[in-house]
Amino acid sequence: MLILNRKSEEEIYIETPEGRITLKVIGIDGKAVKLGIDAPKEFPIYREELYRQVNMENRESVIKKEALGELSGLFGDLKDKK
């Protein structure tokens, strides 16, 4: 992990093949830091808690989809036996 110190109004640039991502320290209030992020639209940006929630919901939906596939396979087998 790269750790950089920045003061209020200072920026960090991250160059990617798709474009530049700019992180700017907007303000510091006690333990809270306000960041401004400027990135190409192709880059989704999530807060950690939302990222974790989206990943968990995606995993659950894959598990449910697999279970439905198994159930439909069972029902298909029952139809074949009639």
TINULO-897016 format. One record per residue (C-alpha): y, z, x; chain; residue in three letters. Coordinates in Angstrom, 1 decimal, m for minus. Last residue first. Example, Ala and Ser with C-alpha at 12.3 -4.5 7.8 and 13.67 -1.06 7.14 Angstrom:
residues 2
y m1.1 | z 7.1 | x 13.7 | chain A | res SER
y m4.5 | z 7.8 | x 12.3 | chain A | res ALA
This chain:
residues 82
y m39.6 | z m16.3 | x m43.7 | chain A | res LYS
y m40.0 | z m15.6 | x m39.9 | chain A | res LYS
y m37.2 | z m17.9 | x m38.9 | chain A | res ASP
y m34.7 | z m16.1 | x m41.1 | chain A | res LYS
y m35.6 | z m12.8 | x m39.4 | chain A | res LEU
y m35.1 | z m14.3 | x m36.0 | chain A | res ASP
y m31.7 | z m15.5 | x m36.9 | chain A | res GLY
y m30.9 | z m12.0 | x m38.2 | chain A | res PHE
y m31.9 | z m10.6 | x m34.8 | chain A | res LEU
y m29.8 | z m13.2 | x m33.0 | chain A | res GLY
y m26.8 | z m12.4 | x m35.2 | chain A | res SER
y m27.2 | z m8.7 | x m34.2 | chain A | res LEU
y m27.3 | z m9.6 | x m30.5 | chain A | res GLU
y m24.2 | z m11.7 | x m30.8 | chain A | res GLY
y m22.5 | z m9.0 | x m32.7 | chain A | res LEU
y m23.3 | z m6.5 | x m29.9 | chain A | res ALA
y m21.9 | z m8.9 | x m27.3 | chain A | res GLU
y m18.7 | z m9.3 | x m29.3 | chain A | res LYS
y m18.4 | z m5.6 | x m29.7 | chain A | res LYS
y m18.8 | z m5.1 | x m25.9 | chain A | res ILE
y m16.2 | z m7.8 | x m25.3 | chain A | res VAL
y m13.8 | z m6.2 | x m27.8 | chain A | res SER
y m14.2 | z m2.8 | x m26.1 | chain A | res GLU
y m13.5 | z m4.3 | x m22.7 | chain A | res ARG
y m10.3 | z m6.0 | x m24.0 | chain A | res ASN
y m9.2 | z m2.7 | x m25.7 | chain A | res GLU
y m9.6 | z m0.8 | x m22.5 | chain A | res MET
y m7.7 | z m3.4 | x m20.5 | chain A | res ASN
y m4.9 | z m3.4 | x m23.0 | chain A | res VAL
y m4.7 | z 0.4 | x m22.9 | chain A | res GLN
y m4.7 | z 0.5 | x m19.1 | chain A | res ARG
y m1.9 | z m2.1 | x m18.9 | chain A | res TYR
y 0.1 | z m0.2 | x m21.5 | chain A | res LEU
y m0.1 | z 3.0 | x m19.6 | chain A | res GLU
y 0.8 | z 1.3 | x m16.3 | chain A | res GLU
y 3.8 | z m0.5 | x m17.6 | chain A | res ARG
y 3.1 | z m4.2 | x m17.8 | chain A | res TYR
y 4.5 | z m7.4 | x m16.3 | chain A | res ILE
y 3.0 | z m10.7 | x m17.1 | chain A | res PRO
y 3.9 | z m13.3 | x m14.4 | chain A | res PHE
y 4.0 | z m16.8 | x m15.7 | chain A | res GLU
y 7.5 | z m16.2 | x m17.0 | chain A | res LYS
y 8.8 | z m16.2 | x m13.4 | chain A | res PRO
y 10.0 | z m12.8 | x m12.3 | chain A | res ALA
y 13.1 | z m10.6 | x m12.4 | chain A | res ASP
y 12.4 | z m6.9 | x m12.5 | chain A | res ILE
y 15.0 | z m4.2 | x m12.9 | chain A | res GLY
y 13.9 | z m0.7 | x m12.0 | chain A | res LEU
y 15.1 | z 2.6 | x m13.3 | chain A | res LYS
y 13.9 | z 5.5 | x m11.2 | chain A | res VAL
y 13.1 | z 8.9 | x m12.9 | chain A | res ALA
y 12.6 | z 12.0 | x m10.8 | chain A | res LYS
y 16.3 | z 13.1 | x m11.1 | chain A | res GLY
y 18.2 | z 10.1 | x m12.4 | chain A | res ASP
y 18.0 | z 7.1 | x m10.1 | chain A | res ILE
y 19.6 | z 3.8 | x m11.1 | chain A | res GLY
y 19.2 | z 0.0 | x m11.2 | chain A | res ILE
y 16.8 | z m0.3 | x m8.3 | chain A | res VAL
y 16.1 | z m4.0 | x m8.2 | chain A | res LYS
y 12.8 | z m5.7 | x m7.9 | chain A | res LEU
y 12.9 | z m9.5 | x m7.5 | chain A | res THR
y 9.8 | z m11.7 | x m7.9 | chain A | res ILE
y 10.2 | z m15.2 | x m6.4 | chain A | res ARG
y 8.3 | z m18.2 | x m7.4 | chain A | res GLY
y 4.8 | z m19.6 | x m8.3 | chain A | res GLU
y 3.7 | z m19.8 | x m4.6 | chain A | res PRO
y 4.8 | z m16.2 | x m4.3 | chain A | res THR
y 7.8 | z m14.5 | x m2.6 | chain A | res GLU
y 8.4 | z m10.8 | x m3.2 | chain A | res ILE
y 12.0 | z m9.7 | x m2.9 | chain A | res TYR
y 13.1 | z m6.1 | x m2.9 | chain A | res ILE
y 16.6 | z m5.1 | x m4.1 | chain A | res GLU
y 19.3 | z m2.4 | x m3.5 | chain A | res GLU
y 21.5 | z m1.3 | x m6.4 | chain A | res GLU
y 20.5 | z 2.4 | x m6.0 | chain A | res SER
y 18.9 | z 3.0 | x m2.7 | chain A | res LYS
y 15.6 | z 1.6 | x m1.5 | chain A | res ARG
y 12.8 | z 3.1 | x 0.5 | chain A | res ASN
y 9.7 | z 0.9 | x 1.0 | chain A | res LEU
y 6.0 | z 1.8 | x 0.8 | chain A | res ILE
y 3.4 | z m0.9 | x 1.3 | chain A | res LEU
y 0.0 | z 0.0 | x 0.0 | chain A | res MET
